[in-house]
Amino acid sequence: MLQSNQLQDAFTSLRKLRPANISFSSPITATDGTLVSDKQGKLRCWKEFYEGMLNRQPINLPEALREAASEATPTPSIPVTPPTTDEVHKAVSQLRSRRAPGICGITAELLKAGGTCCTKWLTNIIHKAWDTGSAHDDWKK
């Protein structure tokens, strides 16, 4: 076929000869050092890996540390007042530019460009959350 310049027929024949789905298998190393390449074995290895990583045993704290924690008293010098406008302005000015906005779509550049008006608006929102003791669900995302 190739000699008689029937390329289309040649490529059609080649496509029929190749398998419909080509699967590549890259083996992974199991905990015992053997290579595993079958799908079920790989899934088992990854399951063992993540179970070991995510299910750590709790740490037993030293007795002295537990006693010190139980005898600790709150420090009254730590302020527990809502943030001031100056503190909010300082926090906004320290935001890193050219980062993706959150789900609200407000970028750091927009907050910085808003100036005093934006800082007061943001401070009022923070104070409302502070007074009610709860934040909007979107703030948790």
TIRO-2110 file (N, C-alpha, C; in Angstrom, 1 decimal):
// TIRO-2110
0.8, -1.2, 0.0, N, 1, A
0.0, 0.0, 0.0, CA, 1, A
0.9, 1.3, 0.0, C, 1, A
1.9, 1.2, 0.8, N, 2, A
2.8, 2.4, 0.8, CA, 2, A
3.5, 2.7, -0.5, C, 2, A
3.8, 1.6, -1.2, N, 3, A
4.5, 1.8, -2.5, CA, 3, A
3.6, 2.4, -3.6, C, 3, A
2.3, 2.1, -3.5, N, 4, A
1.3, 2.6, -4.5, CA, 4, A
0.7, 4.0, -4.1, C, 4, A
1.3, 4.6, -3.1, N, 5, A
0.8, 6.0, -2.6, CA, 5, A
-0.6, 5.9, -2.1, C, 5, A
-1.0, 4.9, -1.5, N, 6, A
-2.3, 4.8, -0.8, CA, 6, A
-2.2, 5.0, 0.7, C, 6, A
-1.7, 6.2, 1.1, N, 7, A
-1.4, 6.4, 2.5, CA, 7, A
-2.6, 6.3, 3.4, C, 7, A
-3.8, 6.8, 2.9, N, 8, A
-4.9, 6.8, 3.7, CA, 8, A
-5.3, 5.3, 4.1, C, 8, A
-5.3, 4.5, 3.1, N, 9, A
-5.6, 3.0, 3.4, CA, 9, A
-4.5, 2.4, 4.3, C, 9, A
-3.3, 2.8, 4.1, N, 10, A
-2.2, 2.3, 5.0, CA, 10, A
-2.4, 2.7, 6.4, C, 10, A
-2.7, 4.0, 6.7, N, 11, A
-2.9, 4.4, 8.0, CA, 11, A
-4.2, 3.8, 8.6, C, 11, A
-5.2, 3.6, 7.9, N, 12, A
-6.4, 2.9, 8.3, CA, 12, A
-6.1, 1.5, 8.8, C, 12, A
-5.3, 0.8, 8.0, N, 13, A
-4.9, -0.5, 8.4, CA, 13, A
-4.1, -0.6, 9.6, C, 13, A
-3.2, 0.4, 9.8, N, 14, A
-2.3, 0.5, 11.0, CA, 14, A
-3.2, 0.7, 12.2, C, 14, A
-4.2, 1.6, 12.1, N, 15, A
-5.0, 1.9, 13.2, CA, 15, A
-5.8, 0.6, 13.7, C, 15, A
-6.2, -0.2, 12.7, N, 16, A
-6.9, -1.4, 13.1, CA, 16, A
-6.0, -2.4, 13.8, C, 16, A
-4.7, -2.4, 13.5, N, 17, A
-3.8, -3.3, 14.1, CA, 17, A
-3.4, -2.9, 15.6, C, 17, A
-3.4, -1.7, 15.9, N, 18, A
-3.0, -1.3, 17.2, CA, 18, A
-4.2, -1.5, 18.2, C, 18, A
-3.9, -1.7, 19.5, N, 19, A
-4.9, -2.0, 20.5, CA, 19, A
-5.7, -0.7, 20.7, C, 19, A
-7.0, -0.9, 21.1, N, 20, A
-7.9, 0.2, 21.3, CA, 20, A
-7.5, 1.1, 22.5, C, 20, A
-7.0, 0.5, 23.6, N, 21, A
-6.6, 1.3, 24.7, CA, 21, A
-5.2, 0.8, 25.1, C, 21, A
-4.3, 1.7, 25.2, N, 22, A
-2.9, 1.4, 25.6, CA, 22, A
-2.8, 1.8, 27.1, C, 22, A
-2.4, 0.8, 27.9, N, 23, A
-2.2, 1.2, 29.3, CA, 23, A
-0.8, 1.1, 29.7, C, 23, A
-0.3, 2.1, 30.4, N, 24, A
1.0, 2.1, 30.8, CA, 24, A
1.0, 1.8, 32.3, C, 24, A
1.9, 1.0, 32.8, N, 25, A
2.0, 0.6, 34.2, CA, 25, A
3.3, 1.1, 34.7, C, 25, A
3.3, 2.0, 35.6, N, 26, A
4.5, 2.4, 36.3, CA, 26, A
4.5, 1.8, 37.7, C, 26, A
5.4, 0.9, 38.0, N, 27, A
5.4, 0.2, 39.3, CA, 27, A
5.7, 1.2, 40.4, C, 27, A
5.2, 0.8, 41.6, N, 28, A
5.6, 1.6, 42.8, CA, 28, A
6.2, 0.6, 43.8, C, 28, A
6.9, 1.1, 44.8, N, 29, A
7.6, 0.2, 45.7, CA, 29, A
6.7, 0.1, 47.0, C, 29, A
6.5, -1.2, 47.4, N, 30, A
5.7, -1.5, 48.6, CA, 30, A
6.6, -1.3, 49.8, C, 30, A
6.0, -1.4, 51.0, N, 31, A
6.7, -1.1, 52.2, CA, 31, A
7.8, -2.2, 52.4, C, 31, A
7.6, -3.4, 51.9, N, 32, A
8.6, -4.4, 52.0, CA, 32, A
9.7, -4.4, 51.0, C, 32, A
9.6, -3.4, 50.1, N, 33, A
10.7, -3.1, 49.1, CA, 33, A
10.4, -3.8, 47.7, C, 33, A
9.4, -4.5, 47.6, N, 34, A
9.1, -5.1, 46.3, CA, 34, A
8.3, -4.1, 45.4, C, 34, A
8.5, -4.4, 44.1, N, 35, A
7.8, -3.5, 43.1, CA, 35, A
6.4, -4.1, 42.9, C, 35, A
5.4, -3.2, 42.9, N, 36, A
4.0, -3.6, 42.6, CA, 36, A
3.5, -2.8, 41.4, C, 36, A
3.0, -3.5, 40.4, N, 37, A
2.5, -2.9, 39.2, CA, 37, A
1.0, -3.1, 38.9, C, 37, A
0.4, -4.1, 39.6, N, 38, A
-1.0, -4.3, 39.3, CA, 38, A
-1.9, -3.3, 40.0, C, 38, A
-3.0, -3.0, 39.5, N, 39, A
-3.9, -1.9, 40.0, CA, 39, A
-4.3, -2.1, 41.5, C, 39, A
-4.7, -3.3, 41.8, N, 40, A
-5.2, -3.6, 43.2, CA, 40, A
-4.0, -3.5, 44.2, C, 40, A
-2.8, -4.0, 43.7, N, 41, A
-1.7, -3.9, 44.6, CA, 41, A
-1.3, -2.5, 44.9, C, 41, A
-1.3, -1.6, 43.8, N, 42, A
-1.0, -0.2, 44.0, CA, 42, A
-2.0, 0.4, 44.9, C, 42, A
-3.3, 0.1, 44.8, N, 43, A
-4.3, 0.7, 45.7, CA, 43, A
-4.0, 0.3, 47.1, C, 43, A
-3.7, -0.9, 47.3, N, 44, A
-3.4, -1.4, 48.7, CA, 44, A
-2.1, -0.7, 49.2, C, 44, A
-1.1, -0.5, 48.4, N, 45, A
0.1, 0.2, 48.9, CA, 45, A
-0.2, 1.7, 49.3, C, 45, A
-1.0, 2.4, 48.4, N, 46, A
-1.4, 3.7, 48.7, CA, 46, A
-2.2, 3.8, 50.0, C, 46, A
-3.1, 2.9, 50.2, N, 47, A
-4.0, 2.8, 51.3, CA, 47, A
-3.1, 2.7, 52.6, C, 47, A
-2.2, 1.7, 52.6, N, 48, A
-1.3, 1.6, 53.7, CA, 48, A
-0.5, 2.8, 54.0, C, 48, A
0.0, 3.5, 52.9, N, 49, A
0.8, 4.7, 53.0, CA, 49, A
0.0, 5.8, 53.7, C, 49, A
-1.2, 6.1, 53.3, N, 50, A
-1.9, 7.2, 53.8, CA, 50, A
-2.5, 6.8, 55.2, C, 50, A
-2.8, 5.6, 55.5, N, 51, A
-3.2, 5.2, 56.8, CA, 51, A
-2.1, 5.4, 57.8, C, 51, A
-0.9, 5.1, 57.4, N, 52, A
0.3, 5.3, 58.3, CA, 52, A
0.5, 6.8, 58.5, C, 52, A
0.3, 7.6, 57.4, N, 53, A
0.6, 9.0, 57.5, CA, 53, A
-0.4, 9.8, 58.3, C, 53, A
-1.7, 9.4, 58.1, N, 54, A
-2.8, 10.2, 58.6, CA, 54, A
-3.3, 9.7, 60.0, C, 54, A
-2.9, 8.5, 60.4, N, 55, A
-3.4, 8.0, 61.6, CA, 55, A
-2.2, 7.8, 62.6, C, 55, A
-1.7, 8.9, 63.1, N, 56, A
-0.6, 8.8, 64.0, CA, 56, A
-1.1, 8.6, 65.4, C, 56, A
-0.3, 7.9, 66.2, N, 57, A
-0.7, 7.7, 67.6, CA, 57, A
-0.5, 8.9, 68.4, C, 57, A
-1.4, 9.2, 69.4, N, 58, A
-1.3, 10.4, 70.2, CA, 58, A
0.0, 10.4, 71.0, C, 58, A
0.6, 11.6, 71.2, N, 59, A
1.8, 11.7, 71.9, CA, 59, A
1.5, 11.8, 73.4, C, 59, A
2.2, 11.0, 74.2, N, 60, A
2.0, 11.1, 75.6, CA, 60, A
2.9, 12.3, 76.2, C, 60, A
2.2, 13.3, 76.7, N, 61, A
2.9, 14.4, 77.2, CA, 61, A
3.6, 14.1, 78.6, C, 61, A
4.7, 14.7, 78.8, N, 62, A
5.4, 14.5, 80.1, CA, 62, A
4.5, 15.0, 81.2, C, 62, A
4.7, 14.3, 82.4, N, 63, A
3.8, 14.7, 83.5, CA, 63, A
4.1, 16.1, 84.0, C, 63, A
5.3, 16.6, 83.9, N, 64, A
5.6, 18.0, 84.3, CA, 64, A
4.9, 19.0, 83.4, C, 64, A
4.8, 18.7, 82.1, N, 65, A
4.1, 19.6, 81.2, CA, 65, A
2.6, 19.6, 81.5, C, 65, A
2.0, 18.4, 81.8, N, 66, A
0.6, 18.4, 82.2, CA, 66, A
0.3, 19.1, 83.4, C, 66, A
1.2, 19.0, 84.4, N, 67, A
1.0, 19.7, 85.7, CA, 67, A
1.1, 21.2, 85.5, C, 67, A
2.1, 21.7, 84.7, N, 68, A
2.2, 23.1, 84.4, CA, 68, A
1.0, 23.6, 83.7, C, 68, A
0.4, 22.9, 82.8, N, 69, A
-0.7, 23.3, 82.0, CA, 69, A
-2.0, 23.4, 83.0, C, 69, A
-2.1, 22.5, 83.9, N, 70, A
-3.2, 22.5, 84.8, CA, 70, A
-3.1, 23.7, 85.8, C, 70, A
-1.9, 24.1, 86.1, N, 71, A
-1.7, 25.2, 87.1, CA, 71, A
-1.6, 26.6, 86.4, C, 71, A
-1.6, 26.6, 85.1, N, 72, A
-1.5, 27.9, 84.4, CA, 72, A
-2.7, 28.8, 84.6, C, 72, A
-2.4, 30.1, 84.7, N, 73, A
-3.5, 31.1, 84.9, CA, 73, A
-3.5, 32.0, 83.7, C, 73, A
-4.6, 32.5, 83.3, N, 74, A
-4.7, 33.4, 82.1, CA, 74, A
-3.9, 34.7, 82.4, C, 74, A
-3.3, 35.2, 81.4, N, 75, A
-2.6, 36.4, 81.4, CA, 75, A
-3.5, 37.6, 81.1, C, 75, A
-3.8, 38.4, 82.1, N, 76, A
-4.8, 39.5, 81.8, CA, 76, A
-4.2, 40.6, 80.9, C, 76, A
-2.9, 40.6, 80.7, N, 77, A
-2.3, 41.7, 79.9, CA, 77, A
-2.5, 41.5, 78.4, C, 77, A
-3.0, 40.3, 78.0, N, 78, A
-3.3, 40.1, 76.5, CA, 78, A
-4.6, 40.8, 76.2, C, 78, A
-4.6, 41.7, 75.2, N, 79, A
-5.8, 42.4, 74.9, CA, 79, A
-6.8, 41.5, 74.2, C, 79, A
-8.1, 41.6, 74.5, N, 80, A
-9.1, 40.9, 73.9, CA, 80, A
-10.2, 41.8, 73.3, C, 80, A
-9.8, 42.9, 72.8, N, 81, A
-10.7, 43.9, 72.2, CA, 81, A
-10.6, 43.7, 70.7, C, 81, A
-11.7, 44.1, 70.0, N, 82, A
-11.7, 44.0, 68.5, CA, 82, A
-10.6, 44.8, 67.9, C, 82, A
-10.1, 44.4, 66.7, N, 83, A
-9.0, 45.1, 66.1, CA, 83, A
-9.4, 46.6, 65.7, C, 83, A
-8.5, 47.5, 65.9, N, 84, A
-8.8, 48.9, 65.5, CA, 84, A
-8.6, 49.1, 64.0, C, 84, A
-9.0, 50.2, 63.6, N, 85, A
-8.9, 50.6, 62.1, CA, 85, A
-7.4, 50.6, 61.7, C, 85, A
-6.6, 51.1, 62.6, N, 86, A
-5.1, 51.1, 62.3, CA, 86, A
-4.6, 49.6, 62.2, C, 86, A
-5.0, 48.7, 63.0, N, 87, A
-4.6, 47.4, 62.9, CA, 87, A
-5.0, 46.7, 61.6, C, 87, A
-6.3, 47.0, 61.3, N, 88, A
-6.8, 46.4, 60.0, CA, 88, A
-6.0, 47.0, 58.8, C, 88, A
-5.8, 48.3, 58.9, N, 89, A
-5.0, 49.0, 57.8, CA, 89, A
-3.6, 48.3, 57.7, C, 89, A
-3.0, 48.1, 58.8, N, 90, A
-1.7, 47.5, 58.8, CA, 90, A
-1.7, 46.1, 58.2, C, 90, A
-2.7, 45.3, 58.6, N, 91, A
-2.9, 43.9, 58.0, CA, 91, A
-3.2, 44.0, 56.5, C, 91, A
-4.0, 44.9, 56.1, N, 92, A
-4.3, 45.0, 54.6, CA, 92, A
-3.0, 45.4, 53.9, C, 92, A
-2.3, 46.3, 54.4, N, 93, A
-1.1, 46.7, 53.7, CA, 93, A
0.0, 45.6, 53.6, C, 93, A
-0.1, 44.7, 54.5, N, 94, A
0.9, 43.6, 54.5, CA, 94, A
0.4, 42.4, 53.6, C, 94, A
-0.8, 42.5, 53.0, N, 95, A
-1.2, 41.4, 52.1, CA, 95, A
-0.3, 41.4, 50.9, C, 95, A
-0.1, 40.2, 50.4, N, 96, A
0.8, 40.0, 49.2, CA, 96, A
0.0, 40.2, 48.0, C, 96, A
0.5, 41.0, 47.1, N, 97, A
-0.1, 41.3, 45.8, CA, 97, A
0.0, 40.2, 44.8, C, 97, A
-0.8, 40.2, 43.8, N, 98, A
-0.8, 39.3, 42.7, CA, 98, A
-1.0, 37.8, 43.1, C, 98, A
-1.9, 37.7, 44.1, N, 99, A
-2.4, 36.4, 44.5, CA, 99, A
-3.9, 36.2, 44.1, C, 99, A
-4.3, 35.0, 43.9, N, 100, A
-5.7, 34.8, 43.6, CA, 100, A
-6.6, 35.2, 44.7, C, 100, A
-7.7, 35.8, 44.3, N, 101, A
-8.7, 36.2, 45.4, CA, 101, A
-9.4, 35.0, 45.9, C, 101, A
-10.1, 35.2, 47.0, N, 102, A
-10.9, 34.1, 47.6, CA, 102, A
-12.2, 34.0, 46.8, C, 102, A
-13.1, 33.3, 47.4, N, 103, A
-14.4, 33.1, 46.7, CA, 103, A
-15.2, 34.4, 46.6, C, 103, A
-14.8, 35.4, 47.3, N, 104, A
-15.5, 36.7, 47.2, CA, 104, A
-15.1, 37.5, 46.0, C, 104, A
-13.9, 37.2, 45.4, N, 105, A
-13.4, 37.8, 44.2, CA, 105, A
-12.7, 39.1, 44.5, C, 105, A
-12.5, 39.5, 45.8, N, 106, A
-11.8, 40.7, 46.2, CA, 106, A
-10.3, 40.4, 46.3, C, 106, A
-9.5, 41.1, 45.5, N, 107, A
-8.1, 40.9, 45.5, CA, 107, A
-7.4, 41.8, 46.5, C, 107, A
-6.2, 41.5, 46.8, N, 108, A
-5.4, 42.3, 47.8, CA, 108, A
-5.2, 43.7, 47.2, C, 108, A
-5.0, 43.8, 45.9, N, 109, A
-4.8, 45.1, 45.3, CA, 109, A
-6.0, 46.0, 45.5, C, 109, A
-7.2, 45.4, 45.3, N, 110, A
-8.4, 46.2, 45.5, CA, 110, A
-8.6, 46.7, 46.9, C, 110, A
-8.3, 45.8, 47.9, N, 111, A
-8.3, 46.3, 49.3, CA, 111, A
-7.3, 47.4, 49.6, C, 111, A
-6.2, 47.3, 49.0, N, 112, A
-5.1, 48.3, 49.2, CA, 112, A
-5.5, 49.6, 48.6, C, 112, A
-6.1, 49.5, 47.4, N, 113, A
-6.5, 50.7, 46.6, CA, 113, A
-7.7, 51.4, 47.2, C, 113, A
-8.5, 50.7, 48.0, N, 114, A
-9.7, 51.2, 48.7, CA, 114, A
-9.4, 52.3, 49.7, C, 114, A
-8.2, 52.3, 50.2, N, 115, A
-7.8, 53.4, 51.2, CA, 115, A
-8.5, 53.3, 52.5, C, 115, A
-8.7, 54.5, 53.1, N, 116, A
-9.4, 54.6, 54.4, CA, 116, A
-10.8, 54.1, 54.3, C, 116, A
-11.5, 54.4, 53.3, N, 117, A
-12.9, 54.0, 53.2, CA, 117, A
-13.1, 52.5, 53.2, C, 117, A
-12.2, 51.8, 52.5, N, 118, A
-12.3, 50.4, 52.5, CA, 118, A
-11.8, 49.8, 53.8, C, 118, A
-10.9, 50.4, 54.5, N, 119, A
-10.4, 49.9, 55.8, CA, 119, A
-11.5, 50.1, 56.8, C, 119, A
-12.2, 51.2, 56.8, N, 120, A
-13.3, 51.4, 57.8, CA, 120, A
-14.4, 50.4, 57.5, C, 120, A
-14.7, 50.1, 56.2, N, 121, A
-15.8, 49.2, 55.9, CA, 121, A
-15.4, 47.8, 56.4, C, 121, A
-14.1, 47.4, 56.1, N, 122, A
-13.7, 46.1, 56.6, CA, 122, A
-13.6, 46.0, 58.1, C, 122, A
-13.2, 47.0, 58.8, N, 123, A
-13.2, 47.1, 60.2, CA, 123, A
-14.6, 46.9, 60.8, C, 123, A
-15.6, 47.5, 60.2, N, 124, A
-17.0, 47.3, 60.6, CA, 124, A
-17.5, 45.9, 60.5, C, 124, A
-17.1, 45.2, 59.4, N, 125, A
-17.5, 43.8, 59.2, CA, 125, A
-16.8, 43.0, 60.2, C, 125, A
-15.5, 43.2, 60.5, N, 126, A
-14.8, 42.4, 61.5, CA, 126, A
-15.4, 42.6, 62.9, C, 126, A
-15.8, 43.9, 63.2, N, 127, A
-16.4, 44.2, 64.5, CA, 127, A
-17.8, 43.4, 64.6, C, 127, A
-18.6, 43.4, 63.6, N, 128, A
-19.8, 42.6, 63.6, CA, 128, A
-19.6, 41.2, 63.9, C, 128, A
-18.6, 40.6, 63.3, N, 129, A
-18.3, 39.2, 63.5, CA, 129, A
-17.7, 39.0, 64.9, C, 129, A
-17.0, 40.0, 65.4, N, 130, A
-16.4, 39.9, 66.8, CA, 130, A
-17.6, 40.0, 67.8, C, 130, A
-18.5, 40.9, 67.6, N, 131, A
-19.6, 41.1, 68.5, CA, 131, A
-20.5, 39.8, 68.6, C, 131, A
-20.8, 39.3, 67.4, N, 132, A
-21.8, 38.1, 67.4, CA, 132, A
-21.1, 36.8, 67.7, C, 132, A
-19.8, 36.8, 67.6, N, 133, A
-19.0, 35.6, 68.0, CA, 133, A
-19.0, 34.5, 66.9, C, 133, A
-19.5, 34.9, 65.7, N, 134, A
-19.5, 33.9, 64.6, CA, 134, A
-19.1, 34.7, 63.3, C, 134, A
-18.5, 33.9, 62.4, N, 135, A
-18.1, 34.5, 61.1, CA, 135, A
-19.0, 33.8, 60.1, C, 135, A
-19.1, 34.5, 59.0, N, 136, A
-19.8, 34.0, 57.8, CA, 136, A
-19.2, 32.7, 57.3, C, 136, A
-19.9, 31.8, 56.8, N, 137, A
-19.4, 30.5, 56.4, CA, 137, A
-18.3, 30.7, 55.3, C, 137, A
-18.5, 31.7, 54.4, N, 138, A
-17.5, 32.0, 53.4, CA, 138, A
-16.1, 32.3, 53.9, C, 138, A
-16.1, 32.8, 55.1, N, 139, A
-14.8, 33.2, 55.7, CA, 139, A
-14.0, 31.9, 56.0, C, 139, A
-14.6, 30.8, 56.2, N, 140, A
-13.9, 29.6, 56.5, CA, 140, A
-13.4, 28.9, 55.3, C, 140, A
-13.7, 29.4, 54.1, N, 141, A
-13.2, 28.7, 52.9, CA, 141, A
-12.0, 29.3, 52.4, C, 141, A
END
